[in-house]
Amino acid sequence: MRDVQQPRAEREPKTVLLLNANAAGGRAAGYKRQIEEHTAKLPRRPMLFVSREAQTAIRLVEALPARSRVIVLGGDGSVNQLLPSLLAGGHTLGLVAVGTGNDTARALGVDRMKWRVALDHALQSAPENIDIGEIRYTNARGFTQNKLFISSFCTGFDAATAQQAQSLPHWLGGMPRYTIATLIMLSALSSFDLRISIDGQAIHAGPVLLASALNSATYGGGMQIAPSAAIDDGALDLLIAERMGLLRVLSLLPRMLLGRHLGEPGVIHQCFGDLHIKAQQPVPMAADGEYLGEAVEARVSIQAARLPVLRARITL
């Protein structure tokens, strides 16, 4: 008995739009009708799927033919949840920024585009490959987990701030949301005892305020934490802020918002391919702005040129 051959059309890559109705505090759901009206005018109308649950969107991506074009209408969290399925299917990622933080959209050069322009760009442009970060971490209960990220991996104060930001009102967006969360966390400023090595060489042992691995220049809704970081350079950027008092943090924070903190006392910046962090006590961690919980150890590595994306080149 011969296997039934799937029709050729069913095996061909597709173009789909995935609208995260929960993005931007639920405001993204209001785009559905406008998107339908806009795409109805196109010669080849892409399929639009609206989802409020991550697992539903993941199953949709997993069911697509290999090397499809997946255009996400959402934010950093929407993309982060889909990364394993996108990579497994060899799919190309497009992004229309209708989320809260939008640091991934900034890295792709589409954060300031009107949604119609960004959508048309994602439908028409040619893909380019970008790097992906991978984390293997051990949580406070001893279980090991894996996580991917496009923009950032955070340990310490900034990860705790990401958790705080998620609890703020949904109408707050971008940098204001992260700035308010930062000010709240400053009221109970803590340091974390970490042992940090990059590419097999120990570079720090002792208390830190934070230790972040960046694949993009910004995190926290636009804070220029690693101005020289690029998503296609085959490396990640490590930023460490050593333990410091409240007044020092307050004086440094405006510089961090503008990307002028590198070289300041207590700030360490280095590029790397592999990072190892070991904590004396469980420390909060986050990836692409999504809180992961507390962990005692993490290894971060880069997968160079791993994900095809639809990006916009910024010309000056």
Backbone bond lengths (Angstrom), bond angles and torsions (degrees), N, CA, C in turn:
res aa  C-N    CA-C-N  psi(-1)  N-CA   C-N-CA  omega(-1)  CA-C   N-CA-C  phi
1 M - - - 1.457 - - 1.527 109.12 -
2 R 1.319 117.81 126.19 1.446 121.86 -177.24 1.528 111.12 -84.63
3 D 1.321 114.70 146.98 1.457 118.87 174.82 1.516 109.56 -65.48
4 V 1.308 115.62 142.87 1.454 120.11 176.59 1.522 108.28 -75.82
5 Q 1.337 117.05 123.96 1.447 121.49 -179.39 1.517 110.47 -79.97
6 Q 1.345 115.62 131.55 1.452 119.91 177.72 1.529 108.64 -69.97
7 P 1.328 118.43 137.24 1.450 120.11 177.75 1.520 111.11 -54.29
8 R 1.330 116.75 145.10 1.453 121.96 -175.89 1.524 111.80 -56.09
9 A 1.325 116.94 -41.56 1.456 120.67 -177.19 1.528 111.89 -59.99
10 E 1.342 115.83 -31.94 1.452 119.29 -178.23 1.523 112.34 -74.21
11 R 1.368 116.78 -20.30 1.458 120.22 -179.37 1.523 112.27 -93.00
12 E 1.295 117.43 -11.57 1.453 120.39 -177.40 1.536 110.26 -74.94
13 P 1.340 116.50 144.69 1.470 119.70 178.04 1.523 111.55 -57.71
14 K 1.309 115.61 145.49 1.456 121.25 179.95 1.527 110.10 -115.12
15 T 1.312 115.46 166.30 1.457 122.09 170.96 1.515 108.15 -115.75
16 V 1.334 116.22 121.67 1.464 120.33 -177.87 1.520 109.88 -129.57
17 L 1.309 115.41 150.99 1.454 122.67 174.13 1.519 108.25 -109.63
18 L 1.327 116.51 130.04 1.457 121.67 177.89 1.520 108.48 -116.27
19 L 1.315 116.60 110.15 1.461 121.96 179.00 1.513 109.65 -97.92
20 N 1.328 116.40 116.48 1.457 120.94 175.51 1.520 107.79 -83.14
21 A 1.319 117.34 104.08 1.462 121.98 -176.15 1.521 112.60 -66.66
22 N 1.339 117.39 -15.98 1.460 120.80 179.79 1.523 112.87 -89.84
23 A 1.333 117.42 -10.46 1.461 120.53 -176.76 1.520 110.63 -62.90
24 A 1.344 115.16 151.60 1.468 121.94 -179.62 1.530 111.14 55.43
25 G 1.330 115.62 40.29 1.456 119.66 177.95 1.506 114.04 67.96
26 G 1.336 117.21 25.65 1.456 121.49 178.64 1.518 113.96 94.80
27 R 1.342 116.99 -8.02 1.464 119.57 -178.85 1.522 112.33 -69.60
28 A 1.330 117.28 -23.91 1.465 120.62 -178.49 1.524 112.43 -62.04
29 A 1.330 117.61 -26.15 1.469 120.72 -179.48 1.526 111.40 -59.76
30 G 1.328 116.77 -26.45 1.454 120.64 -178.95 1.518 114.26 -69.51
31 Y 1.335 117.18 -9.85 1.460 120.37 -179.87 1.533 112.86 -82.08
32 K 1.327 118.21 -13.33 1.458 121.34 -170.86 1.527 112.59 -53.55
33 R 1.317 117.52 -53.26 1.468 120.54 -176.26 1.529 110.92 -64.07
34 Q 1.335 117.31 -41.14 1.458 120.53 -179.95 1.529 111.39 -64.39
35 I 1.325 116.04 -38.68 1.468 120.01 178.40 1.522 110.39 -65.24
36 E 1.314 116.93 -43.72 1.465 120.70 178.82 1.529 110.92 -60.67
37 E 1.327 116.92 -42.36 1.462 120.28 179.32 1.526 111.19 -66.66
38 H 1.320 116.80 -39.15 1.460 120.94 -179.40 1.520 111.74 -68.16
39 T 1.327 117.51 -46.14 1.464 120.56 -176.77 1.529 112.11 -75.01
40 A 1.333 118.16 -20.16 1.470 120.71 178.57 1.525 111.36 -63.52
41 K 1.322 117.35 -21.66 1.463 121.63 -178.48 1.526 112.83 -87.31
42 L 1.327 116.33 -7.92 1.463 119.66 -175.84 1.517 111.76 -80.82
43 P 1.345 117.81 148.74 1.472 121.02 178.67 1.527 112.63 -58.95
44 R 1.340 115.55 -40.42 1.466 120.64 177.78 1.527 107.43 -122.35
45 R 1.305 115.40 101.43 1.460 120.39 -174.25 1.525 110.92 -77.43
46 P 1.346 117.45 121.36 1.476 119.28 177.98 1.527 111.00 -74.84
47 M 1.312 115.48 155.82 1.467 120.63 176.62 1.523 109.88 -76.29
48 L 1.326 115.89 137.50 1.461 121.94 178.62 1.519 109.47 -112.00
49 F 1.343 115.36 127.31 1.459 121.71 175.33 1.520 108.45 -120.07
50 V 1.315 116.10 134.21 1.463 122.22 178.02 1.523 108.05 -112.46
51 S 1.323 115.63 129.42 1.465 118.99 -177.30 1.520 110.50 -137.17
52 R 1.319 116.02 144.85 1.454 122.24 172.75 1.527 111.94 -109.82
53 E 1.324 116.67 -4.55 1.461 120.36 -178.63 1.516 109.89 -124.32
54 A 1.333 115.99 134.89 1.462 121.01 -178.05 1.522 111.42 -59.74
55 Q 1.333 117.64 -41.34 1.464 120.16 -176.99 1.520 112.12 -63.72
56 T 1.325 116.77 -33.41 1.470 119.68 177.43 1.519 110.35 -64.79
57 A 1.339 116.54 -45.28 1.466 120.63 178.92 1.522 110.92 -64.67
58 I 1.311 116.98 -39.41 1.467 120.60 179.22 1.520 110.63 -62.35
59 R 1.336 117.53 -44.29 1.466 120.75 179.69 1.525 111.19 -63.80
60 L 1.315 116.97 -37.03 1.460 120.22 177.53 1.525 110.81 -61.67
61 V 1.324 116.54 -45.35 1.465 120.45 179.97 1.524 111.03 -65.88
62 E 1.312 116.33 -40.66 1.468 120.15 -179.70 1.523 112.39 -65.12
63 A 1.331 117.48 -25.65 1.463 121.53 -178.71 1.530 112.92 -85.48
64 L 1.326 117.64 -7.53 1.463 120.59 -176.58 1.525 111.73 -75.24
65 P 1.335 117.36 151.06 1.470 119.59 170.98 1.518 110.40 -60.00
66 A 1.312 116.66 151.96 1.462 120.70 -178.95 1.524 110.99 -57.97
67 R 1.340 113.88 149.15 1.474 122.67 175.21 1.525 112.51 62.31
68 S 1.320 116.95 34.56 1.456 121.07 174.43 1.526 110.29 -79.33
69 R 1.323 115.75 166.64 1.462 122.32 177.45 1.528 107.60 -104.02
70 V 1.340 115.92 115.80 1.462 121.40 -176.30 1.525 108.03 -112.14
71 I 1.320 115.93 113.65 1.461 121.39 -178.78 1.528 107.86 -105.12
72 V 1.312 115.40 113.08 1.466 122.03 -176.43 1.519 109.18 -94.65
73 L 1.314 116.14 127.53 1.458 121.79 172.47 1.518 106.72 -103.99
74 G 1.318 115.59 96.72 1.455 121.01 -174.31 1.511 109.83 -179.03
75 G 1.336 116.67 -150.97 1.451 121.51 -177.81 1.510 112.38 -127.71
76 D 1.336 115.62 -158.94 1.464 121.02 -176.50 1.525 112.15 -59.32
77 G 1.334 116.68 -44.09 1.461 119.98 -178.78 1.515 112.39 -63.64
78 S 1.326 116.86 -39.19 1.468 121.36 179.51 1.514 110.62 -59.18
79 V 1.347 116.12 -45.95 1.460 120.70 -178.66 1.519 110.98 -69.32
80 N 1.327 116.69 -43.88 1.459 120.31 -176.43 1.518 112.28 -58.32
81 Q 1.330 117.04 -40.76 1.460 120.69 -179.01 1.528 112.38 -65.91
82 L 1.327 116.79 -26.16 1.464 120.86 -176.66 1.524 113.39 -92.74
83 L 1.335 118.42 -9.26 1.457 120.54 -172.73 1.535 114.21 -53.38
84 P 1.343 120.26 -49.41 1.468 118.26 -178.96 1.527 112.99 -58.51
85 S 1.329 117.60 -40.40 1.459 120.96 -179.18 1.525 111.60 -70.89
86 L 1.324 116.74 -36.71 1.469 120.22 177.05 1.520 110.62 -62.65
87 L 1.324 116.88 -44.62 1.460 120.77 -179.34 1.526 111.43 -68.17
88 A 1.326 116.39 -41.67 1.467 120.19 -178.77 1.524 111.59 -61.54
89 G 1.328 117.48 -35.93 1.457 120.58 -178.70 1.505 114.33 -91.53
90 G 1.337 117.51 -1.15 1.455 120.05 -177.66 1.519 112.10 65.21
91 H 1.340 116.88 28.04 1.454 121.07 -175.05 1.525 111.74 -80.25
92 T 1.318 115.16 158.68 1.461 122.62 175.14 1.525 108.89 -99.04
93 L 1.328 115.90 133.77 1.465 122.14 -177.72 1.521 110.95 -99.26
94 G 1.339 114.99 128.14 1.451 121.89 167.18 1.516 108.01 -117.11
95 L 1.322 116.80 153.77 1.463 119.37 -175.82 1.514 111.03 -138.97
96 V 1.327 115.09 130.30 1.459 122.77 170.78 1.520 106.03 -112.78
97 A 1.331 116.60 117.07 1.464 121.45 -169.63 1.518 111.82 -78.12
98 V 1.324 115.85 99.55 1.464 120.96 173.89 1.525 108.95 -128.44
99 G 1.350 116.23 29.27 1.456 120.67 -179.42 1.507 112.08 -102.01
100 T 1.335 115.57 -158.19 1.454 121.32 -177.24 1.522 112.06 -98.70
101 G 1.344 116.71 -55.90 1.464 119.32 -177.06 1.512 113.58 -81.14
102 N 1.336 116.46 -51.20 1.468 124.07 175.33 1.531 114.15 62.34
103 D 1.334 118.26 29.19 1.461 119.72 176.43 1.529 111.86 -70.99
104 T 1.326 117.60 -32.67 1.467 119.89 174.55 1.523 110.02 -64.31
105 A 1.332 117.14 -41.61 1.464 121.01 177.28 1.526 111.07 -61.81
106 R 1.341 117.61 -37.52 1.460 120.44 176.41 1.516 111.17 -62.89
107 A 1.331 115.77 -42.48 1.461 120.00 179.83 1.524 111.60 -64.12
108 L 1.331 116.54 -30.68 1.468 120.98 179.85 1.526 112.11 -88.87
109 G 1.332 117.48 -5.29 1.454 121.24 177.31 1.510 115.15 79.09
110 V 1.338 117.57 18.96 1.472 119.96 -176.16 1.517 112.74 -116.79
111 D 1.325 118.12 6.78 1.463 120.68 -172.99 1.522 113.34 -68.02
112 R 1.319 117.81 -27.88 1.467 120.22 -177.56 1.526 112.99 -98.69
113 M 1.312 116.89 3.14 1.461 120.37 178.41 1.531 110.95 -76.97
114 K 1.316 117.17 139.37 1.456 120.62 167.56 1.530 107.52 -60.16
115 W 1.340 116.01 148.91 1.460 117.73 -170.73 1.521 112.67 -60.90
116 R 1.323 118.57 -34.91 1.470 119.99 178.85 1.523 111.14 -65.68
117 V 1.334 116.66 -41.08 1.466 121.10 178.51 1.525 110.03 -65.58
118 A 1.337 116.15 -44.10 1.464 120.27 179.72 1.521 111.29 -63.53
119 L 1.322 117.45 -38.61 1.459 121.16 179.57 1.523 110.69 -67.05
120 D 1.323 117.44 -46.00 1.469 120.77 178.23 1.522 110.87 -61.25
121 H 1.332 115.91 -39.73 1.467 120.02 177.88 1.528 110.78 -61.67
122 A 1.336 116.59 -44.92 1.461 120.91 -178.94 1.530 111.91 -66.12
123 L 1.310 117.22 -29.94 1.465 121.00 179.55 1.524 112.55 -76.80
124 Q 1.320 117.08 -26.78 1.464 120.30 -169.66 1.522 115.12 -110.07
125 S 1.328 118.83 -24.95 1.460 120.46 -170.99 1.519 112.70 -79.94
126 A 1.330 114.97 163.03 1.464 121.91 179.92 1.523 109.84 -90.33
127 P 1.326 118.06 144.24 1.471 120.60 -177.29 1.528 113.28 -74.73
128 E 1.335 114.56 151.66 1.457 123.51 171.19 1.527 107.74 -130.90
129 N 1.327 116.83 150.08 1.458 119.96 -178.40 1.524 111.19 -89.40
130 I 1.327 115.51 139.71 1.464 121.40 175.75 1.526 109.93 -124.98
131 D 1.338 114.89 165.40 1.464 121.50 178.78 1.528 110.93 -80.01
132 I 1.314 114.69 155.34 1.463 122.74 176.35 1.526 108.29 -129.72
133 G 1.331 116.29 139.56 1.457 120.21 174.07 1.518 110.64 -93.08
134 E 1.316 116.19 145.71 1.464 121.72 177.91 1.522 109.56 -126.72
135 I 1.332 115.95 133.89 1.465 122.01 179.56 1.523 108.77 -117.52
136 R 1.301 115.91 134.46 1.461 121.82 168.87 1.525 106.12 -121.02
137 Y 1.344 115.68 111.41 1.456 118.61 -172.59 1.524 111.42 -128.51
138 T 1.309 114.95 153.59 1.459 122.95 178.90 1.515 108.18 -109.95
139 N 1.340 116.42 118.96 1.455 119.40 -175.88 1.524 111.19 -79.03
140 A 1.328 115.50 178.46 1.463 120.89 -173.78 1.526 112.89 -63.40
141 R 1.335 117.77 -19.54 1.467 121.44 179.48 1.521 112.74 -95.53
142 G 1.338 116.44 3.43 1.454 120.59 175.83 1.511 115.34 91.62
143 F 1.333 118.45 4.57 1.464 121.32 179.12 1.527 110.33 -88.75
144 T 1.320 115.98 137.67 1.460 121.42 -179.29 1.524 109.96 -97.52
145 Q 1.315 116.49 133.64 1.452 122.50 -179.14 1.520 110.34 -133.77
146 N 1.340 115.33 159.10 1.455 121.51 177.73 1.525 110.13 -116.80
147 K 1.319 115.93 146.03 1.459 121.34 178.92 1.523 109.26 -148.23
148 L 1.326 116.06 142.99 1.455 121.82 176.58 1.529 109.31 -106.84
149 F 1.331 115.93 157.28 1.458 119.01 174.85 1.525 109.97 -151.03
150 I 1.322 115.36 152.70 1.465 121.37 174.53 1.523 110.17 -99.02
151 S 1.328 117.04 -45.65 1.461 121.31 -170.63 1.519 113.59 -94.80
152 S 1.345 117.77 -57.98 1.458 118.28 -169.66 1.522 113.57 -153.63
153 F 1.325 114.27 152.98 1.461 123.40 168.70 1.520 106.90 -126.46
154 C 1.329 117.32 127.73 1.462 121.55 -173.15 1.525 111.32 -123.05
155 T 1.317 114.91 143.14 1.459 122.21 176.93 1.519 108.93 -131.61
156 G 1.330 117.18 132.03 1.442 120.50 175.35 1.511 113.74 96.57
157 F 1.331 115.93 -134.31 1.459 121.78 -172.96 1.525 112.58 -58.09
158 D 1.341 117.61 -44.63 1.466 119.22 -176.49 1.523 112.00 -70.59
159 A 1.338 117.93 -29.67 1.462 120.12 175.10 1.533 110.49 -69.41
160 A 1.331 116.54 -41.20 1.467 120.24 176.49 1.525 110.58 -64.34
161 T 1.338 116.37 -34.13 1.457 120.85 177.20 1.530 110.66 -67.46
162 A 1.327 116.84 -38.37 1.466 120.47 176.44 1.525 110.75 -60.97
163 Q 1.326 116.53 -40.52 1.459 119.98 177.06 1.532 110.39 -63.91
164 Q 1.315 116.82 -42.85 1.463 120.96 179.23 1.531 110.65 -63.65
165 A 1.336 116.88 -39.54 1.465 121.28 -178.88 1.523 111.49 -61.32
166 Q 1.331 116.95 -34.59 1.456 120.79 -179.51 1.525 112.33 -67.58
167 S 1.332 117.50 -20.02 1.456 120.86 -178.40 1.532 112.57 -92.23
168 L 1.335 117.32 -5.65 1.464 120.80 -178.84 1.523 110.58 -79.35
169 P 1.344 117.75 162.53 1.470 120.30 -179.63 1.518 113.01 -54.28
170 H 1.323 116.33 142.24 1.459 121.45 -174.02 1.518 113.10 -66.15
171 W 1.345 117.57 -23.76 1.456 118.21 -177.71 1.522 112.40 -73.14
172 L 1.338 117.38 -15.79 1.459 120.25 174.50 1.525 108.90 -76.85
173 G 1.313 117.00 135.40 1.454 118.53 -179.04 1.510 112.59 -136.18
174 G 1.345 115.26 164.27 1.445 122.23 171.95 1.510 114.53 58.18
175 M 1.337 114.77 -143.66 1.454 120.57 -176.43 1.526 113.65 -62.76
176 P 1.344 121.17 -37.00 1.469 119.16 177.24 1.529 112.61 -56.32
177 R 1.325 115.93 -40.01 1.468 120.31 179.37 1.525 110.61 -62.41
178 Y 1.341 115.97 -45.77 1.464 120.26 -178.32 1.518 110.99 -70.68
179 T 1.337 117.59 -36.57 1.464 120.88 -179.93 1.522 111.17 -64.77
180 I 1.337 117.10 -43.12 1.464 120.58 178.24 1.532 110.21 -63.79
181 A 1.338 116.24 -42.14 1.466 119.75 177.70 1.525 110.58 -61.78
182 T 1.333 116.79 -38.45 1.465 121.03 178.57 1.524 111.04 -62.76
183 L 1.318 116.62 -45.19 1.466 120.53 -179.82 1.524 111.39 -63.67
184 I 1.335 116.37 -36.55 1.466 119.83 177.52 1.536 110.09 -64.59
185 M 1.330 115.92 -43.86 1.463 119.82 -177.73 1.521 112.45 -70.22
186 L 1.325 117.60 -24.71 1.462 120.54 178.93 1.523 111.89 -65.37
187 S 1.335 117.00 -21.63 1.464 120.23 179.72 1.526 111.92 -67.82
188 A 1.328 116.70 -18.48 1.471 121.11 177.54 1.525 108.42 -133.58
189 L 1.330 115.45 56.21 1.462 121.59 -174.93 1.527 111.16 -59.66
190 S 1.331 115.87 125.86 1.462 121.22 -178.15 1.523 110.40 -126.08
191 S 1.311 115.98 156.15 1.458 121.42 171.96 1.523 108.62 -118.39
192 F 1.328 115.81 163.86 1.461 121.87 -173.80 1.531 108.63 -134.51
193 D 1.322 115.65 131.15 1.464 121.20 -177.42 1.527 109.13 -84.31
194 L 1.338 116.86 109.24 1.454 121.98 -174.99 1.525 111.69 -125.27
195 R 1.325 115.06 147.96 1.463 122.92 169.45 1.524 106.22 -110.00
196 I 1.322 117.17 121.16 1.462 121.16 -171.65 1.521 110.10 -126.12
197 S 1.319 115.90 131.36 1.460 121.04 174.40 1.524 109.14 -135.09
198 I 1.323 116.35 148.11 1.463 121.42 176.20 1.517 108.98 -127.34
199 D 1.325 115.09 135.34 1.462 122.55 179.70 1.525 111.54 49.14
200 G 1.351 115.43 40.51 1.459 122.01 175.34 1.507 115.76 83.15
201 Q 1.330 118.81 2.39 1.459 121.31 -177.94 1.525 110.41 -118.06
202 A 1.347 116.76 127.13 1.460 121.33 178.80 1.524 109.92 -67.95
203 I 1.342 116.23 132.95 1.464 119.57 -179.73 1.523 112.76 -124.59
204 H 1.340 117.31 -14.32 1.467 118.56 -179.57 1.522 109.55 -158.12
205 A 1.325 114.90 142.81 1.466 121.54 173.44 1.514 107.41 -146.96
206 G 1.332 116.32 115.44 1.454 119.98 179.25 1.513 112.05 140.85
207 P 1.331 116.32 -171.33 1.468 120.58 -175.33 1.530 112.41 -67.82
208 V 1.321 116.07 139.85 1.461 122.70 173.78 1.528 108.15 -135.87
209 L 1.316 114.51 158.40 1.460 119.94 171.48 1.523 109.26 -82.01
210 L 1.338 115.11 -43.08 1.468 120.01 -179.87 1.515 109.49 -158.00
211 A 1.328 114.80 159.47 1.466 122.77 172.24 1.525 106.65 -143.39
212 S 1.321 116.49 117.25 1.467 120.99 -174.46 1.518 110.99 -125.55
213 A 1.339 115.57 141.91 1.464 122.05 173.84 1.519 107.68 -108.83
214 L 1.334 116.43 121.07 1.459 121.31 -174.29 1.523 111.73 -114.31
215 N 1.333 114.58 134.28 1.456 121.74 171.75 1.525 110.05 -104.61
216 S 1.325 116.11 -13.99 1.462 122.35 178.47 1.524 109.00 -128.57
217 A 1.306 116.40 165.60 1.467 120.48 -175.21 1.520 112.99 -70.44
218 T 1.338 117.44 -27.64 1.458 120.17 -173.50 1.527 112.59 -121.52
219 Y 1.329 114.50 158.59 1.457 122.02 164.71 1.522 107.35 -149.38
220 G 1.334 116.31 176.14 1.446 119.86 178.15 1.514 114.33 64.43
221 G 1.324 117.47 32.48 1.456 120.67 177.48 1.516 114.05 80.56
222 G 1.351 117.31 24.03 1.456 119.53 174.91 1.512 115.10 122.09
223 M 1.327 119.19 1.13 1.461 121.49 176.89 1.531 109.38 -67.04
224 Q 1.317 117.37 125.25 1.465 121.68 -174.99 1.529 110.37 -83.84
225 I 1.319 115.14 73.07 1.457 121.62 -172.95 1.533 112.18 -76.18
226 A 1.336 117.63 -30.33 1.472 122.11 -179.92 1.526 108.58 -138.04
227 P 1.328 117.54 78.15 1.469 121.48 -171.32 1.519 114.87 -56.15
228 S 1.342 117.81 -29.14 1.467 120.07 -176.77 1.524 113.56 -91.85
229 A 1.324 117.76 -3.23 1.470 120.48 -177.55 1.524 110.55 -68.54
230 A 1.334 115.92 144.06 1.468 121.89 179.72 1.518 109.07 -139.91
231 I 1.330 116.54 146.15 1.461 120.94 -175.11 1.522 113.27 -83.66
232 D 1.333 117.11 4.34 1.462 119.25 -178.32 1.527 112.67 -135.94
233 D 1.356 117.46 24.80 1.467 120.28 -176.98 1.521 113.62 -101.89
234 G 1.334 117.58 2.72 1.464 120.46 177.70 1.510 114.55 73.81
235 A 1.341 117.53 16.70 1.464 120.91 -179.71 1.523 109.43 -146.95
236 L 1.336 115.21 161.24 1.458 122.44 172.97 1.527 108.64 -112.85
237 D 1.321 116.40 156.98 1.461 121.88 179.24 1.523 109.63 -108.36
238 L 1.321 116.05 128.15 1.463 121.82 176.18 1.517 109.60 -99.61
239 L 1.330 116.55 129.12 1.456 121.80 174.02 1.516 108.92 -122.49
240 I 1.316 116.19 123.90 1.463 122.41 177.49 1.524 108.45 -117.97
241 A 1.320 116.30 129.42 1.461 121.58 169.53 1.523 106.96 -109.18
242 E 1.324 116.70 113.31 1.454 120.41 -178.44 1.530 111.11 -68.60
243 R 1.308 116.60 167.87 1.462 120.64 -179.33 1.530 109.94 -58.06
244 M 1.330 115.47 132.86 1.463 120.81 179.19 1.522 109.22 -151.61
245 G 1.323 116.08 160.09 1.447 121.98 -178.38 1.517 112.97 -78.38
246 L 1.311 115.35 170.50 1.454 121.12 -175.90 1.523 112.30 -60.16
247 L 1.340 118.31 -44.12 1.461 120.60 -178.66 1.520 111.33 -62.93
248 R 1.330 116.75 -38.47 1.464 120.57 178.31 1.527 110.68 -66.74
249 V 1.318 117.44 -40.75 1.465 120.62 178.03 1.526 110.58 -63.05
250 L 1.337 115.88 -44.25 1.461 119.85 -179.17 1.526 111.67 -63.71
251 S 1.317 117.11 -34.16 1.462 119.96 178.40 1.525 111.81 -74.63
252 L 1.342 116.04 -29.19 1.460 120.66 -178.20 1.523 112.85 -83.66
253 L 1.337 116.87 -28.22 1.466 121.16 -173.80 1.531 113.23 -56.62
254 P 1.334 120.83 -46.17 1.471 118.56 178.56 1.526 113.13 -59.81
255 R 1.336 116.89 -35.54 1.460 120.06 177.47 1.526 111.19 -66.45
256 M 1.332 116.46 -36.69 1.462 120.09 179.21 1.522 111.13 -67.52
257 L 1.322 116.77 -34.62 1.461 119.82 178.23 1.523 111.32 -62.58
258 L 1.343 116.06 -31.93 1.466 121.43 -176.12 1.526 113.26 -101.53
259 G 1.333 116.93 -0.22 1.453 119.65 179.68 1.515 113.84 76.29
260 R 1.343 117.40 27.86 1.463 121.08 -177.29 1.528 112.35 -113.44
261 H 1.306 117.34 23.46 1.456 122.21 -175.15 1.513 113.72 -95.98
262 L 1.332 117.92 -16.14 1.464 120.33 -177.46 1.524 109.25 -65.24
263 G 1.328 115.41 135.86 1.452 120.30 -177.19 1.512 113.78 92.12
264 E 1.344 117.46 -9.98 1.461 121.20 176.86 1.538 109.61 -70.90
265 P 1.343 117.87 148.26 1.467 120.05 176.34 1.528 111.33 -55.70
266 G 1.316 116.03 134.90 1.461 120.97 179.24 1.508 114.42 86.28
267 V 1.336 118.00 -0.09 1.461 122.05 178.96 1.523 108.86 -113.41
268 I 1.324 116.58 122.69 1.471 122.79 -179.18 1.518 108.71 -113.45
269 H 1.326 117.23 131.98 1.462 121.99 178.82 1.521 109.26 -134.31
270 Q 1.348 116.51 125.46 1.454 121.81 177.69 1.526 109.59 -148.31
271 C 1.328 116.17 149.38 1.465 121.30 173.84 1.521 109.14 -89.56
272 F 1.327 116.74 152.67 1.458 119.90 -178.10 1.523 111.07 -156.13
273 G 1.327 113.70 168.18 1.453 120.83 172.91 1.519 111.56 -110.54
274 D 1.355 115.99 -33.80 1.462 122.12 178.94 1.526 109.33 -135.16
275 L 1.330 115.62 135.95 1.458 122.36 -177.78 1.522 109.36 -128.80
276 H 1.342 115.77 138.19 1.462 121.03 176.02 1.519 108.35 -126.60
277 I 1.331 116.06 126.37 1.460 122.40 177.76 1.521 108.70 -122.92
278 K 1.313 116.25 128.15 1.470 121.07 175.88 1.525 107.78 -125.79
279 A 1.328 115.59 127.67 1.460 121.33 -176.20 1.523 111.32 -105.30
280 Q 1.327 115.84 140.90 1.455 120.26 176.31 1.527 111.12 -68.87
281 Q 1.328 116.28 -34.52 1.457 123.63 176.65 1.532 107.90 -132.25
282 P 1.344 118.71 155.57 1.466 120.14 179.66 1.533 111.84 -51.76
283 V 1.328 115.26 135.23 1.457 121.85 -175.44 1.524 108.91 -126.14
284 P 1.343 119.01 140.78 1.470 120.02 178.85 1.520 111.69 -66.84
285 M 1.352 115.55 144.15 1.452 121.89 179.13 1.528 109.63 -136.51
286 A 1.333 116.10 152.38 1.460 121.54 179.89 1.517 109.15 -148.65
287 A 1.335 116.28 153.68 1.463 122.16 177.28 1.521 109.23 -134.83
288 D 1.333 116.53 127.86 1.467 121.93 -177.92 1.521 111.70 51.41
289 G 1.329 115.68 37.81 1.457 120.77 177.77 1.513 115.03 80.40
290 E 1.342 117.98 -1.88 1.463 122.01 179.87 1.531 109.54 -98.68
291 Y 1.326 116.49 123.13 1.463 121.47 -176.86 1.526 110.51 -68.06
292 L 1.336 117.04 131.24 1.464 122.23 -178.53 1.516 112.89 -100.38
293 G 1.330 117.83 -13.81 1.454 121.00 -174.10 1.522 109.88 103.29
294 E 1.334 116.34 -170.03 1.458 121.23 -179.44 1.525 110.09 -95.19
295 A 1.330 115.83 145.94 1.456 121.01 -179.17 1.520 109.46 -141.92
296 V 1.332 115.43 162.28 1.462 120.64 179.83 1.518 112.22 -110.69
297 E 1.329 116.77 -12.58 1.465 119.77 -179.64 1.521 109.22 -157.91
298 A 1.333 115.77 145.61 1.463 120.09 178.13 1.524 109.77 -149.65
299 R 1.308 115.14 141.16 1.463 122.05 172.16 1.522 107.78 -120.85
300 V 1.313 115.71 128.34 1.463 121.68 -177.39 1.515 108.77 -119.65
301 S 1.330 116.17 130.52 1.466 121.04 178.68 1.521 109.18 -136.44
302 I 1.320 115.03 168.44 1.455 120.38 -178.02 1.519 110.70 -112.37
303 Q 1.326 115.64 139.56 1.456 122.33 170.83 1.525 106.57 -108.16
304 A 1.311 116.04 99.18 1.462 121.14 -172.21 1.527 111.44 -70.70
305 A 1.342 115.45 139.47 1.473 123.29 175.28 1.529 111.42 48.97
306 R 1.320 116.84 44.79 1.466 121.50 -170.23 1.519 114.04 -92.87
307 L 1.334 117.93 -31.99 1.467 120.41 -171.97 1.527 111.36 -118.52
308 P 1.350 118.34 122.89 1.466 120.26 173.47 1.532 109.94 -73.59
309 V 1.326 116.22 129.94 1.462 120.98 -179.45 1.523 109.98 -134.29
310 L 1.316 114.56 165.49 1.464 122.22 177.56 1.526 106.67 -109.93
311 R 1.324 115.68 98.45 1.451 120.50 -174.18 1.524 110.86 -112.48
312 A 1.312 115.50 162.51 1.464 120.98 178.24 1.515 108.17 -113.72
313 R 1.314 116.54 126.25 1.446 121.40 177.70 1.520 109.82 -78.10
314 I 1.328 115.50 129.58 1.460 120.39 179.79 1.509 108.76 -90.66
315 T 1.308 117.51 121.58 1.461 121.99 178.85 1.521 109.29 -107.50
316 L 1.337 114.91 133.55 1.468 120.66 -178.18 1.526 110.26 -99.02
